[in-house]
Amino acid sequence: MAENEAEIYVLEDENGDEVEFTELFSFESDENGKTYIILQALDPEVDGVLAYTINPADEAGELIPIETDAEFDMVEEVMATILNNPEI
């Protein structure tokens, strides 16, 4: 894959239909050392973004669900900061 090509993640929606997502951004938490990935659907009609943890050393790119409410709250705070500050 060329360096400028984004990896495509194919996930199933609540109806079992496949939806393609691409990475909006990722970050590593200083608090817990985990790496998080924020995904956005390629289809503009699909609303919202999804957040997962990933293991950067895992070449398969397995998406791992966020485990706790506190962890999800931290990810939401980072997402809000990044998405509301175009200079970042």
PLY file of the C-alpha trace (Angstrom):
ply
format ascii 1.0
element vertex 88
property float x
property float y
property float z
element edge 87
property int vertex1
property int vertex2
end_header
0.00 0.00 0.00
1.34 3.44 -0.85
2.16 5.76 2.03
-0.62 8.21 1.17
-3.33 5.52 0.93
-5.48 5.27 4.04
-6.26 1.85 5.42
-9.91 0.88 5.02
-11.69 -0.83 7.92
-14.84 -2.77 7.06
-17.28 -3.09 9.96
-20.82 -4.37 10.23
-23.62 -2.00 11.23
-26.61 -2.94 13.40
-28.33 -4.42 10.32
-25.39 -6.65 9.42
-24.46 -4.49 6.42
-20.78 -3.82 5.75
-19.69 -0.19 6.14
-16.24 1.09 5.14
-14.38 3.39 7.53
-11.10 5.23 7.36
-8.88 6.64 10.10
-9.74 10.21 11.04
-6.86 10.35 13.54
-5.15 8.30 16.22
-3.39 9.13 19.47
-1.57 7.52 22.37
-2.77 8.16 25.91
-0.13 9.33 28.38
-2.38 8.01 31.17
-2.52 4.36 30.15
-0.13 3.98 27.20
-2.89 2.68 24.92
-3.23 3.82 21.32
-6.68 4.91 20.16
-8.01 5.20 16.62
-10.96 7.34 15.57
-12.78 6.11 12.47
-15.13 7.92 10.12
-17.38 6.25 7.54
-16.47 6.77 3.90
-20.18 7.07 3.10
-21.21 10.68 3.94
-24.71 9.43 4.78
-23.36 7.47 7.77
-23.25 9.82 10.77
-20.78 9.89 13.62
-17.38 8.49 14.36
-16.21 5.32 16.11
-13.40 4.96 18.63
-11.34 1.83 19.36
-8.01 0.92 20.88
-5.38 -0.63 18.65
-2.03 -2.30 19.11
0.36 -0.44 16.78
2.63 -3.51 16.61
-0.24 -5.70 15.34
0.03 -5.75 11.55
-3.51 -7.16 11.29
-4.88 -3.88 12.67
-7.33 -5.51 15.09
-9.80 -3.02 16.56
-10.32 -3.51 20.30
-13.44 -2.09 21.96
-12.97 0.55 24.64
-13.40 -1.15 28.01
-14.61 1.39 30.57
-16.77 4.49 30.82
-13.79 6.45 32.18
-11.69 5.42 29.19
-14.50 6.37 26.79
-14.91 9.75 28.53
-11.18 10.45 28.09
-11.38 9.55 24.38
-14.44 11.79 23.92
-12.56 14.68 25.54
-9.57 14.25 23.21
-11.89 13.93 20.19
-13.72 17.14 21.13
-10.43 18.99 21.61
-9.02 17.87 18.26
-12.22 18.26 16.23
-12.98 21.71 17.67
-9.45 23.09 17.15
-8.50 23.15 13.46
-4.98 24.35 14.34
-4.13 21.01 15.97
0 1
1 2
2 3
3 4
4 5
5 6
6 7
7 8
8 9
9 10
10 11
11 12
12 13
13 14
14 15
15 16
16 17
17 18
18 19
19 20
20 21
21 22
22 23
23 24
24 25
25 26
26 27
27 28
28 29
29 30
30 31
31 32
32 33
33 34
34 35
35 36
36 37
37 38
38 39
39 40
40 41
41 42
42 43
43 44
44 45
45 46
46 47
47 48
48 49
49 50
50 51
51 52
52 53
53 54
54 55
55 56
56 57
57 58
58 59
59 60
60 61
61 62
62 63
63 64
64 65
65 66
66 67
67 68
68 69
69 70
70 71
71 72
72 73
73 74
74 75
75 76
76 77
77 78
78 79
79 80
80 81
81 82
82 83
83 84
84 85
85 86
86 87
